[in-house]
């Protein structure tokens, strides 16, 4: 993920444990002895999540897979198809 953040020229927010709003997150620091509130004003976010901090969703019906056309800059991504 750090490489993705660097290519997009935005900061990475690591190991979040709570989402306050679309720009504000909480993450542990000092070996989990303190909680830091982090705000990111960039339109795109690169975050990693500390999985045990969120409840599991459980079993759900499968969702349909839809192909969409991307209007994003094609230089930032590659598409590969597996046969």
N, C-alpha and C positions, 0 to 999 in steps of 0.2 A: 503494500500500500504506500510506503514512502515514495516509491518511484512514480506511482500514479499521481500523487500529490505534487511531486516536483515537476512532472510533465505538464500538469495543469496550472502550475505556479500558484498553488494555494496551500495553506497549512493543513497538516493531518491532525485530527483529534483522536487520540488513542484511548482504548479501554473505557468507553463511556459506560456509566451505570444508570443514568437517568437522562431523559429528554425533557427539558423544561418547556421549550418552544422550538420553532424551526431554526433558531439561531443560537440557542443556549443549551449547554449540556453539562452534566456533572461527571467527574472522573476522580478516582482515588489517587492520592499522592502519598509520599512518605510511607511506603509499604502498607498502604491502606489505613494509616492512622489519621488521615485528614481527607476531606473532600474538596476538590477544586471546582469552581464554576467557571466554565469556558464559554466565551461568546465568539462566534465566527460570522462576520458580515458578508462573506463572499457568497455569490449565488449558488455555487456548487460546493458540496461538502465531501471530504474524504474522511470517513470515520471507521474505527474498529469498535466492536462491542464486546463487553465482558458478558458472555452468554448467561452465566448463572444469575445475573442481576435481573433478568426478565423471565416471566412465566412462560412455560411452553404452551403452544397453541393447542396441541392435541390433534387427533385425527380429523381430517376434513375431506370432503369430496374433492376429486381432482378438478383442476381448473383448465379451461381450454387454452391452447397455445395459439397466440395470434402473431402474425408477421406484420411489422409496421415499418414504414419508411422513416429513416432518420434524417432530420434536417441539420444535424450537428456537423461540425467540420470533420470531413472524412479522414483528414490527416491524423486525427487523434485516436482512431480505432481501426481495427481490422475485423473482417467477418470471415469465419471459417465454417464450412459445412461438413458434417461427418456423414458418411454414407454407410 
